[in-house]
């Protein structure tokens, strides 16, 4: 069966470990920076565990873009494997 235009896209989910996210304002900045990336579907930032859970379309965005967005707000982002 051939998938039509209404077929759901395959999304990818990653966890980004974030260094330097030491308060709620920084957590909001990280979330906002990730949400601004075209192709990002969902972002959940967890300051308690210093990580962000991101779901995105891998045809529109890659891991490097996500980590660069975290770095742009003054933190260090590294993918957890």
Secondary structure as UniProt FT lines:
FT   TURN            5..6
FT   STRAND          11..19
FT   HELIX           24..35
FT   TURN            38..39
FT   STRAND          40..46
FT   HELIX           47..49
FT   STRAND          51..57
FT   TURN            58..60
FT   HELIX           63..72
FT   TURN            73..74
FT   STRAND          76..79
//
